[in-house]
Amino acid sequence: MSARILIIEDEADLARTVAWALGREGFTVGQALTGKQGLERLEDEPPYDLVLLDLMLPDLSGTEVCRQIRMNPRTRDTLVLMLTARGEEIDRVVGFEVGADDYVVKPFSTRELALRIRALLRRTQAAPTEGGLLVGGPVRLDVDGHRCWVGEEPVALTATEVKLLARLMARRGRVQTRAMLLDGVWGRESDVNERTVDAHVKRLREKLGAGQAHLETVRGVGYRFSDEPVENGDEQGVP
Ligand code: CA
């Protein structure tokens, strides 16, 4: 499956060159010439995995676009790679403050850019293993086959628990808020609330046994799956 990338960049020549190069690298690439157009495409089109966001845009600033991406439940989890000009030191810091995941300084080679994009996607996406298998620490999850193991021990999970764990493992290293899990696992239409998420995570952690050290409660925020075991120190497992 090829990752979807949206380029928001008003320099049309640069945008075209980057789109062409990333297309050759196997990415699916969309383009927007203004911040407003970019936000509209993010809202209307199938979800993008990563946004290449120019800091200096004619209408909205890159930081404002990034802020809006982070505020929208639909896109708050989307990776943002900021494109900055040399010397935009302050704006660069601001870029991180508003939640960009990384930045690249212009001029850059498209090869360098592709490497940075791959590194970001690798950091956050499903482990690239065969057959829809997610692996993290001792936990292996066969999403399609609805089977889970911790070490050599099979663990029986419900369909909801498989979806919940798959979501957490696929987004490993990033905190998932209860609202995000609610959206991603149960869907917006459902009538469950965030307490339901907590209850399911609690049951999931009990079932995972030794694997539960990889499912961290991030107090006040939500949950995070990590490849490395984490000391939780929270008996309830509720953020
Ligand atoms: Ca620009």
Residues whose N, C-alpha, C, O or C-beta is under 5 A from the ligand:
A	BS01	CA	D10 E11 D54 M56 L57
